[in-house]
Amino acid sequence: WHLRPVLAGELEKNGMERLYRQIELPLCRVLYRMENRGICIDREQLRQFGDMLSRRISDCETLIFSYSGGEFNINSTRQLGELLFEKLGLPPVKKTKTGYSTNAEVLEKLKNKHPIIPAIMDYRMLTKLKSTYADGLMKEIREDGRIHTTFQNLVTATGRLSSTEPNLQNIPVRTDLGAEIRKMFIPKPGCVLVDADYSQIELRVLAHIAGDDAMRKAFCDHVDIHTATAAQVFGVPVEEVTPLQRRHAKAVNFGIVYGISEFSLAEDIGVSRYEARAYIDNYLNNYRGVKEYMHKVVADAREKGYTETLYGRRRYIPELKSSNFNVRSGAERIALNTPIQGTAADLIKLAMIRVENALNEKYPDAKLLLQVHDELIVECPEG
């Protein structure tokens, strides 16, 4: 109680009282209820999934050992590095103080050099799924048959929610096996799970914050933003945009939000740095509001020492004044992205509060169970 007036004064002085009272404080009650509710998981299906992964891991090991000419510890970076770069003679990509690097980035660059590389990549993916999800989730099932994660609303610098014990926000849903894991989360008898998510929320926030007329018009006209961007960048009518052009435009759209360089974009989409630079330049020439925003938000953050969301959530970035170019460049990317990602996080938190209150008032048998970044999952009675 002695701290309350001091901290309340700090909130008011820093313009964060609304953030505290309208978002973070009421959200605590919502998260408390969500943690208590938990979510059901099909234990038998999870067990069968783990058994299937074990068989596939064993098959992977057999394949890897057939390529290597003998058994070795696949999980040992040293042994794997010696096999790949000395015995098999593959070109070393990166070396560390302790030897050859065999991280995911290195393997990605080598995957077309020898058939053992895709097998190792599959092995790592399968063992990760088994330890983290098949085995990990099984240990987290409580007596009520449900998994009760713990949410943290003030841990990440951008304000995004995180969850632990277990982390239910990083299940790899874009892969077939990841999608199988998601199917194992089930409603209780007599209920269904309903999920709703925001469509391209960060790009919509960017369009609003930057005040970019072209981007806002695309969203207001319900045009696919990646197709619209491809038409702008490649100078073709919307109806003539090819799937490849749309994929490249999508990479530019999301890359711009994170301050991507032409080097990184070139690697991501498999084009030359010259082509990647041209894509970025064309993008910024067409979305001039975004271009102006990128310069202004970094300059403002450098002057004030922090950047903030539309709801006043601050992130201090002292690295903006670093003499180290790489450190300073990283800080500029943070200054660029935080208002976008952080505002999206604030909006989703507000949505959680409003959805919880609306359900309690009008549909008390429906319960908000999970939030996964831009998605809310509700358990409600059938019919």
MOCOR-V557678 format. One record per residue. N is the residue number from 0. PHI is phi in whole degrees, 0 to 359 (NA if undefined). PSI is psi in degrees with one decimal (none if undefined). BURIAL is I if it has 24 or more other ideal C-beta (glycine too) atoms within 12 Angstrom, else O. Layout:
N&PHI&PSI&BURIAL ; N&PHI&PSI&BURIAL
//
This chain:
0&NA&-32.1&O ; 1&292&-30.4&O ; 2&281&-23.0&O ; 3&305&-52.2&O ; 4&296&-33.1&O ; 5&293&-49.5&O ; 6&291&-37.6&O ; 7&298&-38.5&O ; 8&295&-38.9&O ; 9&295&-42.1&O ; 10&300&-45.3&I ; 11&294&-42.4&O ; 12&298&-36.7&O ; 13&268&6.2&O ; 14&69&28.5&O ; 15&245&14.4&I ; 16&293&-40.7&O ; 17&297&-42.3&O ; 18&302&-43.4&I ; 19&292&-49.1&I ; 20&280&-33.8&O ; 21&266&-20.8&O ; 22&240&-67.3&I ; 23&293&-41.6&I ; 24&293&-52.9&O ; 25&295&-26.6&O ; 26&295&-32.7&I ; 27&304&-40.9&O ; 28&294&-40.0&O ; 29&296&-46.4&I ; 30&295&-37.1&I ; 31&301&-45.4&O ; 32&292&-40.8&I ; 33&297&-41.5&I ; 34&296&-40.1&I ; 35&292&-35.7&O ; 36&290&-45.0&I ; 37&67&-172.1&I ; 38&217&140.0&I ; 39&289&149.2&I ; 40&223&143.0&I ; 41&282&100.8&I ; 42&299&-43.8&I ; 43&293&-41.7&O ; 44&296&-37.5&O ; 45&294&-39.7&I ; 46&296&-44.5&O ; 47&296&-37.1&O ; 48&298&-43.0&I ; 49&297&-40.4&I ; 50&296&-41.6&O ; 51&297&-42.0&O ; 52&297&-39.8&I ; 53&300&-42.7&O ; 54&294&-41.3&O ; 55&290&-34.4&I ; 56&296&-42.6&I ; 57&298&-42.1&O ; 58&297&-39.1&O ; 59&297&-44.6&I ; 60&301&-45.2&I ; 61&300&-43.4&O ; 62&295&-44.8&O ; 63&298&-43.9&I ; 64&292&-28.6&O ; 65&291&-34.2&O ; 66&284&-33.5&I ; 67&277&-17.7&I ; 68&82&15.3&O ; 69&164&169.0&O ; 70&278&149.6&O ; 71&203&172.4&I ; 72&276&103.2&O ; 73&298&-28.1&I ; 74&277&-4.3&O ; 75&271&115.5&O ; 76&300&-40.1&I ; 77&296&-50.7&O ; 78&296&-39.7&O ; 79&293&-42.0&I ; 80&298&-44.2&I ; 81&297&-39.7&O ; 82&296&-50.2&I ; 83&292&-45.0&I ; 84&259&-15.3&I ; 85&251&-55.8&O ; 86&289&-47.1&O ; 87&270&-12.4&I ; 88&72&25.5&O ; 89&288&150.6&I ; 90&289&123.0&O ; 91&297&134.2&O ; 92&265&-39.7&O ; 93&207&137.8&O ; 94&240&143.7&O ; 95&245&-179.9&O ; 96&298&-27.6&O ; 97&262&-1.9&O ; 98&140&-155.3&O ; 99&286&138.8&I ; 100&277&136.4&O ; 101&232&33.3&I ; 102&288&177.5&O ; 103&300&-37.8&O ; 104&296&-41.8&O ; 105&295&-47.5&I ; 106&297&-36.6&I ; 107&300&-38.6&O ; 108&286&-20.6&O ; 109&257&-1.2&I ; 110&297&-21.8&O ; 111&263&3.1&O ; 112&272&-27.9&O ; 113&200&140.5&O ; 114&295&-15.2&O ; 115&291&-27.8&I ; 116&295&-51.8&I ; 117&302&-34.3&O ; 118&295&-39.8&I ; 119&292&-40.3&I ; 120&297&-42.0&I ; 121&296&-42.2&I ; 122&301&-45.4&I ; 123&295&-41.6&I ; 124&297&-44.0&I ; 125&292&-42.6&I ; 126&292&-33.3&I ; 127&295&-46.0&I ; 128&299&-39.8&I ; 129&290&-47.4&I ; 130&289&-42.0&O ; 131&280&-39.6&I ; 132&251&-59.1&I ; 133&301&-48.9&I ; 134&276&-43.3&O ; 135&296&-45.9&I ; 136&292&-35.2&I ; 137&302&-39.5&I ; 138&290&-20.4&O ; 139&267&-4.3&I ; 140&288&124.3&I ; 141&275&178.5&O ; 142&298&-26.1&O ; 143&278&4.3&O ; 144&79&10.3&O ; 145&242&157.4&I ; 146&257&129.5&I ; 147&245&97.2&I ; 148&283&168.1&I ; 149&245&124.6&O ; 150&265&141.2&I ; 151&241&121.9&O ; 152&263&-8.8&I ; 153&228&32.8&O ; 154&263&-43.2&O ; 155&281&150.0&O ; 156&292&-26.8&I ; 157&271&-11.3&I ; 158&97&-2.1&I ; 159&293&147.3&I ; 160&292&149.5&I ; 161&230&163.0&I ; 162&220&148.6&I ; 163&220&164.0&O ; 164&51&60.3&O ; 165&264&170.0&I ; 166&279&112.0&I ; 167&259&10.2&I ; 168&255&0.8&I ; 169&235&26.2&I ; 170&293&126.5&I ; 171&285&81.4&O ; 172&286&-12.5&O ; 173&276&-5.3&O ; 174&255&158.3&O ; 175&299&-43.7&O ; 176&290&-36.5&I ; 177&297&-39.8&O ; 178&296&-33.2&O ; 179&296&-38.7&I ; 180&298&-43.7&I ; 181&299&-35.9&I ; 182&295&-19.4&O ; 183&283&-15.2&I ; 184&279&118.4&I ; 185&233&159.3&I ; 186&280&163.5&I ; 187&289&161.6&I ; 188&307&135.2&O ; 189&86&2.5&O ; 190&235&168.7&O ; 191&229&158.0&O ; 192&262&130.2&I ; 193&243&128.2&O ; 194&239&144.6&I ; 195&223&136.9&O ; 196&224&160.2&O ; 197&281&139.3&I ; 198&270&114.4&O ; 199&51&49.2&I ; 200&299&-39.1&I ; 201&292&-36.8&I ; 202&290&-34.5&I ; 203&294&-41.1&I ; 204&297&-42.5&I ; 205&302&-45.8&I ; 206&301&-38.9&I ; 207&287&-50.9&I ; 208&298&-42.3&I ; 209&283&-16.6&I ; 210&62&35.3&O ; 211&276&113.6&I ; 212&297&-41.3&O ; 213&295&-42.9&I ; 214&289&-41.0&I ; 215&296&-39.3&I ; 216&297&-40.6&O ; 217&300&-43.7&I ; 218&291&-43.6&I ; 219&294&-30.6&O ; 220&274&3.2&O ; 221&59&34.2&O ; 222&273&140.9&O ; 223&300&119.9&O ; 224&296&-33.4&I ; 225&288&-36.4&I ; 226&292&-41.8&I ; 227&298&-41.8&I ; 228&295&-41.4&I ; 229&299&-41.8&I ; 230&299&-39.6&I ; 231&291&-48.7&I ; 232&292&-40.4&I ; 233&263&-2.8&I ; 234&65&41.7&O ; 235&234&158.2&O ; 236&298&151.5&O ; 237&306&-42.1&O ; 238&289&-11.1&O ; 239&256&3.8&O ; 240&294&129.6&I ; 241&273&160.5&O ; 242&303&-37.7&O ; 243&294&-42.8&O ; 244&298&-39.3&I ; 245&295&-41.5&I ; 246&299&-43.1&I ; 247&295&-41.7&I ; 248&295&-36.8&I ; 249&298&-43.0&I ; 250&297&-37.9&I ; 251&292&-45.5&I ; 252&305&-53.5&I ; 253&286&-30.8&I ; 254&294&-39.8&I ; 255&300&-39.9&I ; 256&302&-31.4&I ; 257&255&13.6&I ; 258&67&42.0&I ; 259&294&146.7&I ; 260&265&164.6&O ; 261&296&-30.1&I ; 262&295&-48.3&O ; 263&294&-41.3&I ; 264&297&-41.7&I ; 265&301&-42.7&I ; 266&293&-40.7&O ; 267&296&-40.7&O ; 268&249&2.3&I ; 269&72&42.0&O ; 270&236&174.1&I ; 271&286&161.2&O ; 272&297&-33.8&O ; 273&298&-45.7&O ; 274&295&-42.3&O ; 275&298&-42.0&I ; 276&298&-39.4&O ; 277&295&-39.5&O ; 278&299&-47.3&I ; 279&296&-43.6&I ; 280&297&-44.0&O ; 281&298&-40.3&I ; 282&300&-50.9&I ; 283&290&-28.1&I ; 284&288&-29.0&O ; 285&272&-35.0&I ; 286&255&74.8&I ; 287&292&-31.0&O ; 288&298&-39.4&I ; 289&294&-42.3&I ; 290&301&-46.0&I ; 291&294&-39.9&O ; 292&300&-44.4&I ; 293&301&-40.2&I ; 294&287&-44.1&O ; 295&291&-43.7&O ; 296&294&-36.1&I ; 297&289&-42.3&I ; 298&297&-42.4&O ; 299&297&-43.0&I ; 300&295&-37.7&I ; 301&294&-38.3&I ; 302&289&-43.7&O ; 303&273&-22.9&O ; 304&90&0.2&O ; 305&206&164.1&I ; 306&236&164.9&I ; 307&211&160.5&I ; 308&275&175.1&I ; 309&296&-20.8&I ; 310&263&8.6&I ; 311&88&9.4&I ; 312&288&122.9&I ; 313&261&148.4&I ; 314&226&114.3&I ; 315&281&136.7&O ; 316&227&75.7&I ; 317&296&-21.5&O ; 318&294&-12.4&I ; 319&298&-21.9&I ; 320&255&15.1&O ; 321&292&147.2&O ; 322&277&-12.0&O ; 323&276&121.8&O ; 324&301&-45.8&O ; 325&296&-41.9&O ; 326&296&-44.4&O ; 327&295&-40.0&O ; 328&295&-41.0&O ; 329&298&-39.2&O ; 330&294&-36.4&I ; 331&295&-37.4&I ; 332&294&-37.6&I ; 333&296&-43.7&I ; 334&298&-34.7&I ; 335&288&-43.7&I ; 336&275&-33.3&I ; 337&303&-45.6&I ; 338&300&-31.3&I ; 339&283&-57.6&I ; 340&296&-38.7&I ; 341&291&-40.3&I ; 342&295&-40.3&I ; 343&300&-41.5&I ; 344&296&-41.7&I ; 345&298&-42.4&I ; 346&296&-41.0&I ; 347&292&-37.6&I ; 348&297&-42.5&I ; 349&299&-41.3&I ; 350&298&-40.5&I ; 351&300&-44.8&I ; 352&297&-45.0&I ; 353&290&-40.0&O ; 354&296&-45.6&I ; 355&301&-46.2&I ; 356&294&-41.1&O ; 357&294&-40.9&O ; 358&295&-44.7&I ; 359&299&-35.0&O ; 360&279&-42.5&O ; 361&253&-32.1&O ; 362&225&70.7&O ; 363&297&-16.7&O ; 364&277&-11.1&O ; 365&268&134.6&I ; 366&232&132.0&I ; 367&285&122.7&I ; 368&252&-44.3&I ; 369&220&152.4&I ; 370&233&126.1&I ; 371&237&84.3&I ; 372&62&-84.9&I ; 373&247&20.7&I ; 374&229&139.2&I ; 375&244&138.4&I ; 376&240&125.1&I ; 377&240&137.4&I ; 378&260&122.2&I ; 379&219&156.0&I ; 380&300&145.2&O ; 381&296&146.5&O ; 382&80&none&O
//
